[in-house]
Amino acid sequence: MAESHVDIDWNALRAAAEDARDHAYAPYSDHPVGAAALTNDGRIISGCNVENASIGTTLCAECGLVSELAKSSPAGRPARLVAFACVGPNPGPLLPCGRCRQLLWEHGGPDLIIDRAGGPTPLSVLLPDGFGREDLPEHR
Ligand code: THU
């Protein structure tokens, strides 16, 4: 994958995450979440959490984000995620849950930069030794 050289505007990413959070459907947890990411072709995409009565099958904000990533990219060739920011109901960055770290790994890899209270942090720090497609036979 070619290295990308897009500038990261963290304020714009956080604002997009906050805007997405306004669309969250979280009547069960009362914990609205918005996520936004910069792609290697210079776009900002976003998603919000969408809950349902079967609470364990809730869609995290990152689920919506990766769906938007695929839908807004050339068919079958999703753009790559370069930088990611997530917000919940409280001030400051929200770190993605474990399952969503795997979703982000698939589309951003270890170098995806995550907004974090201590400063932007590579995904490889949040998900060490992550499992990816190169761990499958013949790099499926
Ligand atoms: N949530 C997300 O949307 N993303 C995360 O990474 C953490 C959790 C949502 C799921 C659920 O709707 C609510 O936050 C409370 O767990």
Backbone and ligand atoms as CSV (ligand in chain L), in Angstrom:
chain,resi,resn,atom,element,x,y,z
A,1,MET,N,N,0.851,-1.197,0.000
A,1,MET,CA,C,0.000,0.000,0.000
A,1,MET,C,C,0.882,1.240,0.000
A,2,ALA,N,N,0.619,2.151,-0.929
A,2,ALA,CA,C,1.425,3.362,-1.023
A,2,ALA,C,C,1.228,4.211,0.237
A,3,GLU,N,N,2.319,4.829,0.677
A,3,GLU,CA,C,2.223,5.722,1.821
A,3,GLU,C,C,1.366,6.923,1.442
A,4,SER,N,N,0.580,7.407,2.381
A,4,SER,CA,C,-0.215,8.592,2.045
A,4,SER,C,C,0.426,9.813,2.696
A,5,HIS,N,N,0.205,10.965,2.100
A,5,HIS,CA,C,0.809,12.200,2.611
A,5,HIS,C,C,-0.256,13.255,2.806
A,6,VAL,N,N,-1.399,12.857,3.357
A,6,VAL,CA,C,-2.452,13.832,3.603
A,6,VAL,C,C,-2.225,14.475,4.968
A,7,ASP,N,N,-2.496,15.768,5.051
A,7,ASP,CA,C,-2.343,16.470,6.331
A,7,ASP,C,C,-3.495,16.106,7.252
A,8,ILE,N,N,-3.191,15.922,8.520
A,8,ILE,CA,C,-4.226,15.543,9.486
A,8,ILE,C,C,-4.682,16.788,10.242
A,9,ASP,N,N,-5.954,17.148,10.053
A,9,ASP,CA,C,-6.560,18.257,10.784
A,9,ASP,C,C,-7.396,17.649,11.916
A,10,TRP,N,N,-6.772,17.522,13.079
A,10,TRP,CA,C,-7.439,16.832,14.189
A,10,TRP,C,C,-8.704,17.553,14.621
A,11,ASN,N,N,-8.701,18.899,14.544
A,11,ASN,CA,C,-9.916,19.625,14.951
A,11,ASN,C,C,-11.075,19.299,14.015
A,12,ALA,N,N,-10.778,19.194,12.713
A,12,ALA,CA,C,-11.831,18.854,11.748
A,12,ALA,C,C,-12.326,17.428,11.994
A,13,LEU,N,N,-11.406,16.526,12.307
A,13,LEU,CA,C,-11.803,15.135,12.576
A,13,LEU,C,C,-12.681,15.050,13.830
A,14,ARG,N,N,-12.259,15.771,14.864
A,14,ARG,CA,C,-13.064,15.747,16.109
A,14,ARG,C,C,-14.434,16.355,15.872
A,15,ALA,N,N,-14.488,17.417,15.087
A,15,ALA,CA,C,-15.786,18.063,14.793
A,15,ALA,C,C,-16.681,17.106,14.014
A,16,ALA,N,N,-16.097,16.358,13.075
A,16,ALA,CA,C,-16.891,15.390,12.302
A,16,ALA,C,C,-17.395,14.271,13.210
A,17,ALA,N,N,-16.567,13.864,14.171
A,17,ALA,CA,C,-16.992,12.823,15.124
A,17,ALA,C,C,-18.129,13.353,16.000
A,18,GLU,N,N,-18.035,14.617,16.413
A,18,GLU,CA,C,-19.096,15.201,17.249
A,18,GLU,C,C,-20.395,15.321,16.457
A,19,ASP,N,N,-20.257,15.677,15.203
A,19,ASP,CA,C,-21.454,15.790,14.354
A,19,ASP,C,C,-22.114,14.414,14.186
A,20,ALA,N,N,-21.286,13.391,13.957
A,20,ALA,CA,C,-21.832,12.034,13.826
A,20,ALA,C,C,-22.504,11.602,15.120
A,21,ARG,N,N,-21.890,11.949,16.245
A,21,ARG,CA,C,-22.473,11.575,17.557
A,21,ARG,C,C,-23.892,12.121,17.709
A,22,ASP,N,N,-24.160,13.272,17.107
A,22,ASP,CA,C,-25.505,13.856,17.197
A,22,ASP,C,C,-26.555,12.974,16.520
A,23,HIS,N,N,-26.105,12.038,15.676
A,23,HIS,CA,C,-27.035,11.154,14.963
A,23,HIS,C,C,-27.148,9.772,15.619
A,24,ALA,N,N,-26.408,9.570,16.703
A,24,ALA,CA,C,-26.416,8.260,17.357
A,24,ALA,C,C,-27.830,7.872,17.787
A,25,TYR,N,N,-28.073,6.571,17.752
A,25,TYR,CA,C,-29.325,6.032,18.291
A,25,TYR,C,C,-28.925,5.112,19.439
A,26,ALA,N,N,-28.954,5.655,20.645
A,26,ALA,CA,C,-28.446,4.918,21.801
A,26,ALA,C,C,-29.427,5.002,22.978
A,27,PRO,N,N,-30.685,4.561,22.753
A,27,PRO,CA,C,-31.672,4.686,23.831
A,27,PRO,C,C,-31.436,3.704,24.981
A,28,TYR,N,N,-30.650,2.658,24.751
A,28,TYR,CA,C,-30.455,1.635,25.791
A,28,TYR,C,C,-29.282,1.960,26.700
A,29,SER,N,N,-28.206,2.447,26.110
A,29,SER,CA,C,-27.038,2.777,26.938
A,29,SER,C,C,-27.003,4.254,27.305
A,30,ASP,N,N,-27.720,5.086,26.572
A,30,ASP,CA,C,-27.619,6.541,26.727
A,30,ASP,C,C,-26.156,6.979,26.600
A,31,HIS,N,N,-25.436,6.316,25.693
A,31,HIS,CA,C,-24.004,6.585,25.490
A,31,HIS,C,C,-23.772,6.817,23.985
A,32,PRO,N,N,-24.155,7.984,23.478
A,32,PRO,CA,C,-23.970,8.246,22.053
A,32,PRO,C,C,-22.487,8.351,21.709
A,33,VAL,N,N,-22.137,7.786,20.569
A,33,VAL,CA,C,-20.732,7.784,20.134
A,33,VAL,C,C,-20.681,8.216,18.672
A,34,GLY,N,N,-19.681,9.009,18.359
A,34,GLY,CA,C,-19.416,9.372,16.967
A,34,GLY,C,C,-17.962,9.092,16.645
A,35,ALA,N,N,-17.709,8.590,15.449
A,35,ALA,CA,C,-16.346,8.289,15.011
A,35,ALA,C,C,-16.123,8.932,13.652
A,36,ALA,N,N,-14.905,9.407,13.426
A,36,ALA,CA,C,-14.564,10.002,12.128
A,36,ALA,C,C,-13.140,9.589,11.774
A,37,ALA,N,N,-12.881,9.496,10.485
A,37,ALA,CA,C,-11.538,9.115,10.048
A,37,ALA,C,C,-11.184,9.867,8.772
A,38,LEU,N,N,-9.905,10.126,8.637
A,38,LEU,CA,C,-9.337,10.677,7.408
A,38,LEU,C,C,-8.851,9.512,6.550
A,39,THR,N,N,-9.185,9.557,5.260
A,39,THR,CA,C,-8.761,8.482,4.354
A,39,THR,C,C,-7.511,8.917,3.579
A,40,ASN,N,N,-6.842,7.954,2.982
A,40,ASN,CA,C,-5.607,8.271,2.254
A,40,ASN,C,C,-5.878,9.022,0.946
A,41,ASP,N,N,-7.159,9.144,0.564
A,41,ASP,CA,C,-7.472,10.012,-0.575
A,41,ASP,C,C,-8.083,11.331,-0.109
A,42,GLY,N,N,-7.845,11.657,1.176
A,42,GLY,CA,C,-8.108,13.005,1.666
A,42,GLY,C,C,-9.534,13.295,2.086
A,43,ARG,N,N,-10.339,12.258,2.290
A,43,ARG,CA,C,-11.727,12.472,2.691
A,43,ARG,C,C,-11.911,12.210,4.175
A,44,ILE,N,N,-12.948,12.829,4.744
A,44,ILE,CA,C,-13.341,12.510,6.117
A,44,ILE,C,C,-14.642,11.728,6.055
A,45,ILE,N,N,-14.645,10.569,6.688
A,45,ILE,CA,C,-15.848,9.741,6.776
A,45,ILE,C,C,-16.207,9.584,8.247
A,46,SER,N,N,-17.423,9.164,8.532
A,46,SER,CA,C,-17.838,9.108,9.929
A,46,SER,C,C,-18.918,8.051,10.135
A,47,GLY,N,N,-19.229,7.825,11.384
A,47,GLY,CA,C,-20.287,6.882,11.740
A,47,GLY,C,C,-20.741,7.135,13.163
A,48,CYS,N,N,-21.901,6.604,13.494
A,48,CYS,CA,C,-22.435,6.738,14.853
A,48,CYS,C,C,-22.925,5.370,15.320
A,49,ASN,N,N,-23.051,5.200,16.637
A,49,ASN,CA,C,-23.561,3.915,17.123
A,49,ASN,C,C,-25.073,3.840,16.954
A,50,VAL,N,N,-25.530,2.642,16.654
A,50,VAL,CA,C,-26.961,2.388,16.444
A,50,VAL,C,C,-27.317,1.137,17.237
A,51,GLU,N,N,-28.092,1.339,18.289
A,51,GLU,CA,C,-28.433,0.217,19.169
A,51,GLU,C,C,-29.755,-0.409,18.758
A,52,ASN,N,N,-30.037,-1.565,19.345
A,52,ASN,CA,C,-31.358,-2.182,19.173
A,52,ASN,C,C,-31.682,-2.959,20.440
A,53,ALA,N,N,-32.903,-3.461,20.532
A,53,ALA,CA,C,-33.369,-4.066,21.785
A,53,ALA,C,C,-32.573,-5.311,22.173
A,54,SER,N,N,-31.967,-5.974,21.179
A,54,SER,CA,C,-31.075,-7.092,21.474
A,54,SER,C,C,-29.694,-6.492,21.707
A,55,ILE,N,N,-29.466,-6.059,22.900
A,55,ILE,CA,C,-28.387,-5.112,23.175
A,55,ILE,C,C,-27.008,-5.611,22.724
A,56,GLY,N,N,-26.792,-6.913,22.804
A,56,GLY,CA,C,-25.490,-7.465,22.408
A,56,GLY,C,C,-25.188,-7.312,20.931
A,57,THR,N,N,-26.187,-6.996,20.129
A,57,THR,CA,C,-25.952,-6.863,18.691
A,57,THR,C,C,-25.867,-5.399,18.247
A,58,THR,N,N,-25.625,-4.545,19.204
A,58,THR,CA,C,-25.453,-3.113,18.901
A,58,THR,C,C,-24.378,-2.883,17.840
A,59,LEU,N,N,-24.610,-1.892,17.008
A,59,LEU,CA,C,-23.583,-1.480,16.042
A,59,LEU,C,C,-22.808,-0.321,16.640
A,60,CYS,N,N,-21.519,-0.499,16.819
A,60,CYS,CA,C,-20.671,0.600,17.288
A,60,CYS,C,C,-20.536,1.651,16.189
A,61,ALA,N,N,-20.113,2.830,16.588
A,61,ALA,CA,C,-19.901,3.919,15.630
A,61,ALA,C,C,-18.898,3.503,14.547
A,62,GLU,N,N,-17.922,2.687,14.922
A,62,GLU,CA,C,-16.889,2.263,13.970
A,62,GLU,C,C,-17.476,1.366,12.878
A,63,CYS,N,N,-18.555,0.626,13.220
A,63,CYS,CA,C,-19.205,-0.223,12.209
A,63,CYS,C,C,-19.760,0.660,11.101
A,64,GLY,N,N,-20.458,1.726,11.495
A,64,GLY,CA,C,-20.994,2.646,10.499
A,64,GLY,C,C,-19.889,3.305,9.692
A,65,LEU,N,N,-18.801,3.611,10.384
A,65,LEU,CA,C,-17.687,4.274,9.692
A,65,LEU,C,C,-17.087,3.370,8.614
A,66,VAL,N,N,-16.841,2.109,8.913
A,66,VAL,CA,C,-16.227,1.244,7.902
A,66,VAL,C,C,-17.206,0.916,6.779
A,67,SER,N,N,-18.502,0.914,7.087
A,67,SER,CA,C,-19.479,0.738,6.021
A,67,SER,C,C,-19.448,1.944,5.084
A,68,GLU,N,N,-19.391,3.116,5.653
A,68,GLU,CA,C,-19.275,4.349,4.847
A,68,GLU,C,C,-17.979,4.324,4.028
A,69,LEU,N,N,-16.912,3.807,4.638
A,69,LEU,CA,C,-15.630,3.717,3.921
A,69,LEU,C,C,-15.784,2.891,2.642
A,70,ALA,N,N,-16.391,1.721,2.782
A,70,ALA,CA,C,-16.559,0.850,1.618
A,70,ALA,C,C,-17.507,1.473,0.598
A,71,LYS,N,N,-18.599,2.042,1.103
A,71,LYS,CA,C,-19.631,2.563,0.211
A,71,LYS,C,C,-19.146,3.778,-0.578
A,72,SER,N,N,-18.218,4.541,0.008
A,72,SER,CA,C,-17.777,5.783,-0.634
A,72,SER,C,C,-16.494,5.601,-1.435
A,73,SER,N,N,-15.994,4.362,-1.508
A,73,SER,CA,C,-14.754,4.064,-2.234
A,73,SER,C,C,-15.090,3.299,-3.507
A,74,PRO,N,N,-14.131,3.175,-4.438
A,74,PRO,CA,C,-14.370,2.330,-5.609
A,74,PRO,C,C,-14.786,0.924,-5.159
A,75,ALA,N,N,-15.713,0.327,-5.899
A,75,ALA,CA,C,-16.281,-0.960,-5.494
A,75,ALA,C,C,-15.185,-1.989,-5.217
A,76,GLY,N,N,-15.209,-2.558,-4.021
A,76,GLY,CA,C,-14.276,-3.616,-3.662
A,76,GLY,C,C,-12.865,-3.138,-3.344
A,77,ARG,N,N,-12.621,-1.836,-3.404
A,77,ARG,CA,C,-11.281,-1.308,-3.104
A,77,ARG,C,C,-11.395,-0.138,-2.132
A,78,PRO,N,N,-11.747,-0.428,-0.864
A,78,PRO,CA,C,-11.916,0.659,0.091
A,78,PRO,C,C,-10.624,1.454,0.277
A,79,ALA,N,N,-10.763,2.777,0.382
A,79,ALA,CA,C,-9.609,3.625,0.717
A,79,ALA,C,C,-9.046,3.173,2.059
A,80,ARG,N,N,-7.855,3.652,2.365
A,80,ARG,CA,C,-7.224,3.293,3.638
A,80,ARG,C,C,-7.453,4.393,4.671
A,81,LEU,N,N,-7.582,3.976,5.932
A,81,LEU,CA,C,-7.736,4.935,7.019
A,81,LEU,C,C,-6.358,5.416,7.463
A,82,VAL,N,N,-6.236,6.728,7.619
A,82,VAL,CA,C,-4.956,7.342,7.999
A,82,VAL,C,C,-5.001,7.834,9.449
A,83,ALA,N,N,-6.096,8.456,9.836
A,83,ALA,CA,C,-6.224,9.019,11.189
A,83,ALA,C,C,-7.662,8.840,11.645
A,84,PHE,N,N,-7.843,8.653,12.951
A,84,PHE,CA,C,-9.165,8.292,13.498
A,84,PHE,C,C,-9.409,9.042,14.802
A,85,ALA,N,N,-10.633,9.553,14.937
A,85,ALA,CA,C,-11.027,10.207,16.193
A,85,ALA,C,C,-12.415,9.721,16.573
A,86,CYS,N,N,-12.643,9.554,17.855
A,86,CYS,CA,C,-13.922,9.053,18.341
A,86,CYS,C,C,-14.302,9.854,19.586
A,87,VAL,N,N,-15.592,10.182,19.701
A,87,VAL,CA,C,-16.063,10.898,20.885
A,87,VAL,C,C,-17.320,10.227,21.424
A,88,GLY,N,N,-17.452,10.278,22.743
A,88,GLY,CA,C,-18.659,9.795,23.403
A,88,GLY,C,C,-19.367,10.976,24.036
A,89,PRO,N,N,-20.171,10.710,25.046
A,89,PRO,CA,C,-20.912,11.802,25.671
A,89,PRO,C,C,-20.049,12.702,26.549
A,90,ASN,N,N,-18.887,12.234,26.942
A,90,ASN,CA,C,-18.031,13.019,27.833
A,90,ASN,C,C,-16.930,13.727,27.037
A,91,PRO,N,N,-16.361,14.794,27.583
A,91,PRO,CA,C,-15.311,15.503,26.845
A,91,PRO,C,C,-14.087,14.614,26.616
A,92,GLY,N,N,-13.379,14.885,25.530
A,92,GLY,CA,C,-12.130,14.167,25.254
A,92,GLY,C,C,-12.352,12.961,24.373
A,93,PRO,N,N,-11.236,12.403,23.865
A,93,PRO,CA,C,-11.329,11.258,22.957
A,93,PRO,C,C,-11.826,9.996,23.666
A,94,LEU,N,N,-12.565,9.184,22.906
A,94,LEU,CA,C,-12.998,7.862,23.369
A,94,LEU,C,C,-12.175,6.839,22.595
A,95,LEU,N,N,-11.598,5.894,23.277
A,95,LEU,CA,C,-10.821,4.874,22.579
A,95,LEU,C,C,-11.732,3.745,22.110
A,96,PRO,N,N,-11.488,3.211,20.911
A,96,PRO,CA,C,-12.353,2.164,20.374
A,96,PRO,C,C,-12.322,0.895,21.214
A,97,CYS,N,N,-13.456,0.190,21.253
A,97,CYS,CA,C,-13.530,-1.084,21.971
A,97,CYS,C,C,-12.652,-2.114,21.247
A,98,GLY,N,N,-12.458,-3.251,21.879
A,98,GLY,CA,C,-11.548,-4.262,21.331
A,98,GLY,C,C,-11.959,-4.733,19.944
A,99,ARG,N,N,-13.240,-5.057,19.764
A,99,ARG,CA,C,-13.702,-5.527,18.459
A,99,ARG,C,C,-13.445,-4.471,17.401
A,100,CYS,N,N,-13.680,-3.218,17.753
A,100,CYS,CA,C,-13.528,-2.149,16.750
A,100,CYS,C,C,-12.054,-1.872,16.446
A,101,ARG,N,N,-11.159,-2.165,17.372
A,101,ARG,CA,C,-9.728,-2.048,17.049
A,101,ARG,C,C,-9.393,-3.005,15.904
A,102,GLN,N,N,-10.027,-4.172,15.915
A,102,GLN,CA,C,-9.816,-5.129,14.814
A,102,GLN,C,C,-10.380,-4.582,13.501
A,103,LEU,N,N,-11.570,-3.973,13.561
A,103,LEU,CA,C,-12.141,-3.368,12.347
A,103,LEU,C,C,-11.193,-2.308,11.789
A,104,LEU,N,N,-10.653,-1.491,12.667
A,104,LEU,CA,C,-9.769,-0.409,12.224
A,104,LEU,C,C,-8.463,-0.967,11.679
A,105,TRP,N,N,-7.989,-2.054,12.273
A,105,TRP,CA,C,-6.746,-2.693,11.812
A,105,TRP,C,C,-6.887,-3.145,10.356
A,106,GLU,N,N,-8.047,-3.709,10.036
A,106,GLU,CA,C,-8.283,-4.198,8.675
A,106,GLU,C,C,-8.127,-3.078,7.647
A,107,HIS,N,N,-8.570,-1.895,7.999
A,107,HIS,CA,C,-8.640,-0.817,7.010
A,107,HIS,C,C,-7.592,0.269,7.203
A,108,GLY,N,N,-6.847,0.199,8.295
A,108,GLY,CA,C,-5.813,1.214,8.531
A,108,GLY,C,C,-4.459,0.615,8.866
A,109,GLY,N,N,-4.467,-0.604,9.382
A,109,GLY,CA,C,-3.219,-1.263,9.732
A,109,GLY,C,C,-2.561,-0.654,10.960
A,110,PRO,N,N,-1.360,-1.122,11.270
A,110,PRO,CA,C,-0.701,-0.722,12.523
A,110,PRO,C,C,-0.376,0.770,12.597
A,111,ASP,N,N,-0.256,1.435,11.444
A,111,ASP,CA,C,0.154,2.844,11.454
A,111,ASP,C,C,-1.010,3.822,11.518
A,112,LEU,N,N,-2.224,3.313,11.530
A,112,LEU,CA,C,-3.375,4.211,11.683
A,112,LEU,C,C,-3.200,5.008,12.984
A,113,ILE,N,N,-3.337,6.323,12.897
A,113,ILE,CA,C,-3.109,7.167,14.080
A,113,ILE,C,C,-4.443,7.442,14.770
A,114,ILE,N,N,-4.469,7.165,16.063
A,114,ILE,CA,C,-5.693,7.265,16.856
A,114,ILE,C,C,-5.606,8.468,17.791
A,115,ASP,N,N,-6.652,9.276,17.804
A,115,ASP,CA,C,-6.726,10.399,18.745
A,115,ASP,C,C,-6.820,9.837,20.167
A,116,ARG,N,N,-5.954,10.337,21.027
A,116,ARG,CA,C,-5.888,9.795,22.391
A,116,ARG,C,C,-5.540,10.937,23.345
A,117,ALA,N,N,-6.004,10.851,24.583
A,117,ALA,CA,C,-5.792,11.950,25.532
A,117,ALA,C,C,-4.309,12.314,25.649
A,118,GLY,N,N,-3.444,11.329,25.649
A,118,GLY,CA,C,-2.010,11.593,25.790
A,118,GLY,C,C,-1.347,12.046,24.502
A,119,GLY,N,N,-2.096,12.099,23.415
A,119,GLY,CA,C,-1.548,12.478,22.110
A,119,GLY,C,C,-1.821,11.386,21.095
A,120,PRO,N,N,-1.812,11.748,19.805
A,120,PRO,CA,C,-2.101,10.757,18.764
A,120,PRO,C,C,-1.189,9.542,18.875
A,121,THR,N,N,-1.781,8.358,18.740
A,121,THR,CA,C,-1.095,7.096,19.044
A,121,THR,C,C,-1.343,6.088,17.930
A,122,PRO,N,N,-0.297,5.404,17.447
A,122,PRO,CA,C,-0.538,4.385,16.417
A,122,PRO,C,C,-1.412,3.244,16.943
A,123,LEU,N,N,-2.211,2.706,16.047
A,123,LEU,CA,C,-3.078,1.589,16.415
A,123,LEU,C,C,-2.269,0.409,16.952
A,124,SER,N,N,-1.033,0.258,16.482
A,124,SER,CA,C,-0.216,-0.873,16.952
A,124,SER,C,C,0.027,-0.823,18.459
A,125,VAL,N,N,-0.094,0.363,19.061
A,125,VAL,CA,C,0.057,0.469,20.520
A,125,VAL,C,C,-1.217,-0.025,21.209
A,126,LEU,N,N,-2.366,0.262,20.586
A,126,LEU,CA,C,-3.646,-0.141,21.183
A,126,LEU,C,C,-3.979,-1.607,20.888
A,127,LEU,N,N,-3.397,-2.140,19.819
A,127,LEU,CA,C,-3.647,-3.530,19.421
A,127,LEU,C,C,-2.300,-4.156,19.023
A,128,PRO,N,N,-1.488,-4.493,20.028
A,128,PRO,CA,C,-0.168,-5.051,19.723
A,128,PRO,C,C,-0.300,-6.408,19.021
A,129,ASP,N,N,0.627,-6.667,18.102
A,129,ASP,CA,C,0.639,-7.952,17.393
A,129,ASP,C,C,-0.729,-8.267,16.785
A,130,GLY,N,N,-1.345,-7.274,16.192
A,130,GLY,CA,C,-2.687,-7.444,15.635
A,130,GLY,C,C,-2.740,-8.525,14.571
A,131,PHE,N,N,-3.883,-9.155,14.485
A,131,PHE,CA,C,-4.119,-10.220,13.501
A,131,PHE,C,C,-4.670,-9.583,12.234
A,132,GLY,N,N,-4.049,-9.878,11.104
A,132,GLY,CA,C,-4.497,-9.282,9.846
A,132,GLY,C,C,-4.481,-10.278,8.708
A,133,ARG,N,N,-4.767,-9.800,7.511
A,133,ARG,CA,C,-4.921,-10.719,6.368
A,133,ARG,C,C,-3.636,-11.470,6.041
A,134,GLU,N,N,-2.488,-10.878,6.372
A,134,GLU,CA,C,-1.232,-11.589,6.092
A,134,GLU,C,C,-1.034,-12.798,7.003
A,135,ASP,N,N,-1.865,-12.909,8.039
A,135,ASP,CA,C,-1.808,-14.088,8.912
A,135,ASP,C,C,-2.656,-15.235,8.379
A,136,LEU,N,N,-3.386,-14.989,7.295
A,136,LEU,CA,C,-4.188,-16.046,6.679
A,136,LEU,C,C,-3.368,-16.732,5.594
A,137,PRO,N,N,-3.665,-17.988,5.288
A,137,PRO,CA,C,-2.914,-18.698,4.260
A,137,PRO,C,C,-2.959,-17.942,2.942
A,138,GLU,N,N,-1.808,-17.814,2.290
A,138,GLU,CA,C,-1.692,-17.178,0.975
A,138,GLU,C,C,-2.300,-15.771,0.952
A,139,HIS,N,N,-2.283,-15.102,2.094
A,139,HIS,CA,C,-2.744,-13.688,2.175
A,139,HIS,C,C,-4.088,-13.489,1.498
A,140,ARG,N,N,-5.039,-14.282,1.856
A,140,ARG,CA,C,-6.381,-14.198,1.265
A,140,ARG,C,C,-6.837,-12.767,1.096
L,1,THU,N1,N,-19.535,2.117,21.450
L,1,THU,C1,C,-19.112,2.518,20.219
L,1,THU,O1,O,-19.914,2.960,19.374
L,1,THU,N2,N,-17.792,2.404,19.923
L,1,THU,C2,C,-16.842,1.977,20.794
L,1,THU,O2,O,-15.675,1.811,20.406
L,1,THU,C3,C,-17.202,1.745,22.201
L,1,THU,C4,C,-18.659,1.558,22.451
L,1,THU,C5,C,-20.970,2.200,21.748
L,1,THU,C6,C,-21.661,0.858,21.758
L,1,THU,C7,C,-22.858,1.129,22.640
L,1,THU,O3,O,-23.919,1.622,21.819
L,1,THU,C8,C,-22.405,2.234,23.566
L,1,THU,O4,O,-21.201,2.759,23.022
L,1,THU,C9,C,-22.138,1.758,24.993
L,1,THU,O5,O,-21.261,0.682,25.010
